[in-house]
Amino acid sequence: YQQLLGATDADYPFACAWHTPSIANAHLLAFAAHASLMRAPSMSHTGSPGVFGNGSGSPHQNGPQCSGLCPAGYRCPLATAVPLLCGKGTYCAQGSPVASPCPGGTFSDREGLISVADCTLCPSGHYCTVGSQAARLCRAGTYSTGGAEQCDDCPSRSYQNDTGATDCRECVPGSYCPKGSAGPLPCQAGRYSSLINL
């Protein structure tokens, strides 16, 4: 359901008690973080994000029937009658119109998180990109020490042939190891080395 916006406050019926003092200030603060969702005044509007009513019809989305700010752990897009549970890999503060992703270096395999502090730190030997629902193992030739958005390459003169590593191994005699090596490379025919870390 859409209502056209007019030139006066009375003709500007935002959904769910936009003008109610008990929720207006808090709603404005929550909504400010999602300013990209706002529409120009000349456009039609289906209902204000971040709050919810006790029904999907226009009478329940405008005025005192509104239930208030979207509860923490849930998101309330335009004209929401029933708050939607925040999904894995995200969190939802009170009054959220959309879910916020867990930042890089963290993950969440649980639903209904209420703050970024609820996202889990990525363990050593793994990496976690933005919005990760699970930690992923570092591939061979890389490693991480925890809280990593991406794994680091093993430096030159070292290697790592295992996945999920937290460090790298010294290169062995008779071999050499470029950056990111998954294993020692044998010296070419006619050459030798008795050194490690080559």
Secondary structure, DSSP 8 states (H G I E B T S, - for coil): --B---SSGGG---TTTTT-HHHHHHHHHHHHTTGGG---TTS-B---TTEEESSSSHHHHSSTTEEEE--TTEE--TTBSS-EE--TTEE--TT-SS-EE--TTEE--SS---SGGGSEE--TTEE--TT-SS-EE--TTEE--SS-SS-EE--TTEE--SSS-SS-EE--TTEE--TTBSS-EE--TT-----S--
